[in-house]
Amino acid sequence: MNILFVGGGSVGHIAPAVAVWEEYKKLNPDSQAHFVCSPRPNDAQFLQDNHLDFSVLNAPRMSVLFPFKFLKTVREAQQILETQKPDIIFSKGSYVSLPLCFAAKKKQIPIVLHESDSVSGHANKMVAKWADYICTGFPTTDNRQSTLHTGNPLRSGVTKGSKEDGLRIAGFDGTKPVLLVSGGSQGAQSINEVIINQLDDLLLRCDVIHITGRGKADTRHPTTDHYYQIEFANEELAHFYACTDLALCRAGAGSIAELAANGIPSILVPLRGVGHDHQYANAKIAAEHGCIHLEQSDLSKKLLTTVHALIADTQNREKMGEEIRSLHKSDAALQIAKIIAHTLDS
């Protein structure tokens, strides 16, 4: 069987698709896969790092010219389908998926959709109308037989990091708790600025691993014995998770899933006003499972008191870590792989 995986715009869309492919390969070793992603460098880099074949589809976002650009992209998507000849489409969502799934539906190619977030964006709402099955990352009230709560699939090895390797990579001696700061695969300049501005006070209580996002490194604060800065973490990420005592992150579904799988007590700062405000909705649900929800507008004034209080309260952090684990489904990728196989057999 030949599966075409589509999604992109961030590694948060691509990494789960790779996890599903890894599980599907175990079920059907003779199968083949091709990925379709956005033109963003992080997409291609991640797929190259994982030695996976891919095509780039420069799909349009909503604008006045959307109808004209969309039709052009549909033609490009049709060419990809004619070249790859997939038996099924696995859509991870985002604007990249819309023209390709539209073209696939015209060719009557079955579609399995995965919605990571607690609310759907415009593209996934459209693709959901064409999909044979819809898999959800968060619990859902949709009781249709075609909608299944699978959880969010994770890249292999994300829970298999080594605390010792994480400390070694960061150059820490392990005498202080570790705060991991990340704005998602693209970074978050607003979070970066608050961290840098209050870094000296943070370092009084903890060591800091700071994943800034590509092109967002701050040269004013180079790596030291207690502060480690990196633009993007791939193979290192599992080791960073293993040595982390507290995380400060955006509220993307992929980030929450990885934090939950590792049982990391977390402060979530959602990016507001994008994609139906899905990060806010994610953060609200995560707050019901032990996480701290901080708004970006409050971060500067509440960062130090929140971090210092949690660093000082080991018992509370342990409780938060146990609660966030309840959002994790360890077999999510396998369950989705089985749904793909079932759809092909139907």
C-alpha positions in Angstrom: 0.0 0.0 0.0 1.1 3.6 -0.7 0.2 6.2 1.9 0.4 9.9 1.3 0.8 12.0 4.5 -0.1 15.7 4.3 0.3 18.5 6.8 2.8 21.2 7.6 3.6 24.7 8.7 5.2 23.4 11.8 6.9 20.3 13.0 3.9 19.9 15.3 2.0 18.7 12.2 4.7 16.6 10.7 6.2 14.7 13.7 2.9 13.0 14.6 2.4 11.9 11.0 5.9 10.3 11.1 5.0 8.5 14.3 1.9 7.1 12.6 4.0 6.0 9.6 6.5 4.2 11.9 3.6 2.2 13.5 2.0 1.4 10.1 5.2 0.1 8.8 5.3 -2.5 11.6 1.8 -3.6 10.6 2.5 -3.6 6.8 6.3 -3.7 6.1 5.8 -3.6 2.3 4.0 -0.3 2.4 5.4 3.0 1.1 5.0 6.5 2.2 5.3 10.0 0.7 4.9 13.3 2.7 3.6 16.6 1.5 4.5 19.7 3.5 4.7 23.5 3.4 7.7 25.5 2.1 8.7 26.4 5.6 12.4 25.3 6.2 11.5 23.4 9.5 9.2 21.1 7.6 11.7 20.0 5.0 14.5 19.8 7.6 12.6 17.5 9.8 11.6 15.1 7.0 15.2 15.1 5.7 16.5 14.3 9.1 14.2 11.3 9.2 15.2 10.2 5.7 11.6 10.5 4.3 10.6 11.3 0.7 8.5 14.5 0.4 7.0 17.1 -1.9 6.4 20.8 -1.1 3.0 22.3 -1.7 2.8 26.1 -1.4 -0.8 26.2 -0.4 -2.5 29.6 0.1 -3.9 31.0 3.4 -7.1 33.0 3.5 -7.0 36.3 1.6 -8.7 38.1 -1.2 -6.8 36.1 -3.8 -7.5 32.8 -2.1 -9.9 31.3 -4.8 -7.4 31.9 -7.6 -4.3 30.7 -5.7 -6.3 27.7 -4.4 -7.2 26.5 -7.9 -3.6 26.7 -8.9 -2.5 24.7 -5.8 -5.2 22.1 -6.5 -3.6 21.5 -9.9 -0.2 21.1 -8.3 -1.8 18.7 -5.8 -3.3 16.7 -8.6 0.1 16.3 -10.1 1.4 15.0 -6.8 -1.4 12.5 -6.6 -0.8 11.3 -10.2 2.9 10.9 -9.5 2.6 9.2 -6.1 -0.6 7.2 -6.8 -1.6 6.8 -3.1 -4.1 4.3 -1.9 -5.1 6.5 1.0 -4.4 10.0 2.4 -3.6 10.7 6.0 -4.2 14.4 6.7 -2.6 16.0 9.7 -4.3 19.2 9.0 -3.3 22.8 8.4 -3.8 24.9 5.2 -1.4 22.6 3.3 -3.9 19.7 3.5 -6.9 21.5 2.0 -6.0 21.5 -1.7 -4.6 18.1 -1.6 -7.5 16.5 0.2 -9.9 18.4 -2.2 -8.1 16.8 -5.1 -8.0 13.4 -3.4 -11.8 13.5 -2.8 -12.4 14.2 -6.5 -10.4 11.0 -7.2 -12.3 9.1 -4.6 -9.1 8.4 -2.6 -10.0 7.6 1.0 -9.0 10.1 3.7 -8.2 9.7 7.4 -8.0 13.0 9.3 -6.3 13.7 12.6 -7.2 16.8 14.6 -4.6 17.5 17.2 -6.3 20.5 18.9 -9.4 20.8 21.0 -11.0 23.0 18.3 -10.7 22.7 14.5 -9.5 25.4 12.2 -11.0 26.2 8.8 -9.0 23.7 6.8 -9.8 20.7 9.1 -13.5 21.6 9.2 -13.5 21.3 5.4 -11.4 18.2 5.3 -13.6 16.6 8.0 -16.5 16.7 5.5 -14.6 14.5 3.1 -12.8 12.2 5.5 -13.8 8.6 6.1 -12.6 8.8 9.7 -11.7 11.7 12.0 -9.2 11.0 14.8 -9.0 13.5 17.7 -6.2 14.3 20.0 -8.3 15.7 22.8 -11.5 14.1 24.2 -14.5 15.0 22.0 -18.3 15.2 22.4 -18.8 14.2 18.8 -20.4 10.7 19.0 -20.5 9.9 15.3 -19.0 6.4 14.5 -16.5 8.1 12.1 -15.0 10.2 15.0 -12.6 8.4 17.2 -10.6 9.8 20.2 -7.1 8.3 19.7 -5.0 10.9 21.4 -2.0 12.7 19.8 0.7 10.4 18.3 4.3 11.1 19.3 7.5 10.7 17.5 9.4 7.6 18.5 11.9 8.0 21.3 10.4 11.2 22.8 10.0 9.5 26.2 13.2 7.6 26.0 15.7 10.4 26.8 18.5 10.2 29.4 18.6 12.7 32.2 22.4 12.4 32.3 22.7 13.1 28.6 20.4 16.1 28.9 22.5 17.6 31.6 25.7 16.8 29.6 24.4 18.4 26.4 23.3 21.6 28.3 26.5 21.6 30.4 24.7 21.6 33.7 26.1 19.9 36.9 22.6 18.8 38.1 22.7 20.7 41.4 19.7 22.9 40.4 16.3 22.1 39.1 16.0 22.6 35.3 13.5 24.9 33.6 12.8 24.1 29.9 11.5 27.1 27.9 10.1 26.5 24.4 7.8 28.4 22.1 7.1 25.4 19.8 9.0 24.4 16.7 9.0 28.0 15.4 9.9 29.6 18.7 8.1 32.5 20.3 9.9 35.9 20.3 7.6 37.3 22.9 8.4 34.5 25.4 12.1 34.8 24.5 12.2 38.4 25.4 10.6 37.9 28.8 13.0 35.1 29.6 16.1 37.1 28.6 14.9 40.2 30.5 14.4 38.1 33.7 17.1 35.5 33.2 19.4 36.6 36.0 16.5 36.3 38.5 15.5 32.9 37.1 19.0 31.6 37.4 19.0 32.2 41.1 16.7 29.2 41.5 17.1 27.0 38.5 19.2 26.2 35.4 17.5 27.1 32.1 17.4 25.3 28.8 16.0 27.8 26.3 14.8 26.6 22.8 14.5 29.9 21.0 13.3 28.9 17.5 15.4 29.1 14.3 16.8 32.6 13.8 15.7 33.8 17.2 18.9 33.1 19.2 19.9 36.0 21.6 23.6 36.8 21.3 23.4 39.0 24.5 23.2 35.9 26.6 25.4 33.1 25.3 25.4 29.6 26.8 26.9 29.5 30.3 27.2 26.8 33.1 23.6 27.4 34.1 21.9 28.7 30.8 21.8 26.7 27.6 20.4 28.2 24.4 19.6 26.3 21.3 17.5 27.4 18.3 15.9 24.0 17.5 16.1 20.6 19.3 15.5 17.4 17.4 17.5 14.4 18.7 18.4 16.4 21.9 14.8 17.0 22.8 14.0 13.7 24.5 17.1 14.2 26.7 16.0 17.7 27.6 12.6 16.4 28.6 14.3 13.7 30.8 16.3 16.3 32.8 13.5 18.9 33.0 11.8 19.7 36.3 9.4 22.4 35.0 8.5 23.5 31.5 7.3 26.9 30.2 5.8 26.4 26.7 3.2 27.4 24.2 0.0 25.4 24.2 0.3 23.7 20.8 -1.2 20.2 20.9 2.1 18.5 20.0 3.9 20.3 22.8 1.2 19.4 25.3 1.3 15.7 24.2 5.0 15.5 24.6 5.0 17.1 28.0 2.1 14.8 29.1 3.9 11.7 27.9 6.9 12.7 30.0 4.9 13.8 33.0 6.5 17.2 33.1 4.8 19.9 35.3 4.1 22.7 32.9 3.3 26.4 32.6 1.4 27.0 29.3 1.4 30.4 27.6 -1.0 30.1 24.6 -0.6 32.0 21.4 -3.8 33.9 21.1 -6.0 34.8 18.1 -4.8 32.2 15.6 -6.5 29.1 14.3 -9.8 29.7 16.1 -7.8 30.4 19.2 -7.0 26.7 19.5 -4.0 27.2 21.8 -6.2 29.0 24.3 -8.7 26.1 24.2 -5.9 23.6 24.6 -4.5 25.5 27.6 -7.9 25.5 29.3 -8.2 21.8 29.0 -4.7 21.2 30.1 -5.3 23.4 33.1 -8.0 20.8 34.2 -5.1 18.3 34.1 -2.6 19.9 36.4 -1.0 22.6 34.1 -0.7 26.3 34.9 -2.3 28.6 32.3 -0.6 32.0 32.0 -1.7 34.6 29.4 1.0 36.3 27.4 -0.1 39.7 28.8 0.6 38.4 32.3 3.8 36.6 31.7 6.2 39.5 32.4 4.7 40.2 35.8 3.9 36.7 36.9 6.8 34.7 35.5 9.2 34.9 38.4 6.7 34.4 41.2 5.1 31.4 39.3 8.4 29.7 38.5 10.1 30.3 41.9 7.0 29.0 43.7 6.9 25.8 41.7 10.6 25.2 41.9 10.4 25.5 45.6 7.4 23.1 45.9 8.6 19.6 44.8 5.4 18.0 46.0 3.2 20.2 43.9 5.3 19.6 40.9 5.1 15.9 41.4 1.3 16.2 41.6 1.2 18.3 38.4 3.3 15.7 36.6 0.9 12.9 37.5 -2.1 14.9 36.4 -0.7 15.9 33.0 0.0 12.3 32.3 -3.7 11.7 32.1 -3.8 13.5 28.8 -1.4 11.0 27.2 -2.5 7.9 25.2 0.6 5.8 24.7 -0.8 3.8 21.8 -2.2 6.8 19.8 0.0 6.3 16.7 -0.8 2.5 16.7 -4.5 3.1 16.9 -4.4 5.6 14.0 -2.3 3.1 12.0 -5.0 0.5 12.6 -7.7 2.9 11.5 -5.8 3.5 8.2 -5.5 -0.2 7.7 -9.2 -0.7 8.4 -10.1 2.0 6.0 -8.0 0.4 3.3 -9.6 -3.0 3.9 -13.2 -1.6 3.9 
